[in-house]
């Protein structure tokens, strides 16, 4: 890797350097928080800095199912599910109440949090994201609330926590279900009082921040197992937003794939112009266990390894879902074999309803076995029941006895 010195950076035009910095900052929430803090110190003011001009990061400024939010953060789609989510985001942005976002991994929970922040009165303030699962349990308190000099071994100076860095803006707590239970009590107290005390300190500090939390765990189960405080759940769940998996909004796959292709082609300077129809068909058939994040990775990989002007089926590597049976694709003479998943019925279709009823009858309406039979999660199964207005007639039953 070529070494870059401060002298090299000093020769760059200020606007170009700032653009490069913002491109990195939209991916690194900690860096963005440090930028806000540095700007505040330079201005000699504690007021949040003005939001950078969105044209500097090539972003449209509205949310309507297709629009971009704050740089690379975009909500794209035309499905009824995405339109409903966009409407809820608009409503949630008008208040400062806490929001709890749920959904499978890769469905865009941080993106939705960004959207709420961007449309709120706090849009000019910082958006600070903290992944509770990525911080060692012994450091979570210091990371969130900050610490005083000498509070513990290695605490050589007073350090602000992420909550203070988010003052005037939004704090996004990702994977809240993985936060240590003892720290959940401190977070609950902050949500009630809007005050914090740094680790090792005594001073009470007032903080103006909105909390948006997200989790991919089943909250009722986490509460029952003692991994999440029930009172914290009710305090966070004032407003709730459930994001559907990509397999339940297949009509958005074409738009998303084309969008990720344009991004990758620009970033990697590749001469690709589109996705071949047979490749797009493979994308539509796949169940996307990793959701939108997996689709983005597959498209980016195909742009890098592909040799032609369009993405071909053989470029779509890494598609796998062990829990779902697969059938070989019908190939044209001379075509390269590509593993293709079984096509599931379209969400809301009569075929889906029939498959659901058959599975329920075959398992005696046992939820766990029915979900396993259909190859979906329990959360998705309950959503399917609501979608088709199906009520269980025999209640939750144990697995049927095998004769």
Secondary structure, 3 states (H helix, E strand, C coil): CCCCCHHHHHCCCHHHHHHHHHHHHCCCHHHHHHHHHHHHHHHCCCCCCCCCCHHHHCCCCCCCCCCEECCCEECCCCCHHHHHHHHHHHHHCCCCCCEEEECCCCCCHHHHHHHHHHHCCCCCCCEEEEECCCCCCCCHHHHHHCECCCCCCCCCCCECCHHHHCCCCEEEEECHHHCCHHHHHHHHHHHHHCEECCECCCCCEECCCEEEEEECCCHHHHHHCCCCCHHHHHHHCCEEEECCCHHHCHHHHHHHHHHHHHHHHHHHCCCCCEECHHHHHHHHHCCCCCHHHHHHHHHHHHHHHCCCCEECHHHCCCCCCCCCCEEECCCCCCCCCCEEECCCCCCCCHHHHHHHHHHHHHCCCCHHHHHHHHCCCHHHHHHHHHHCCCCCCCCCCCCCCCC
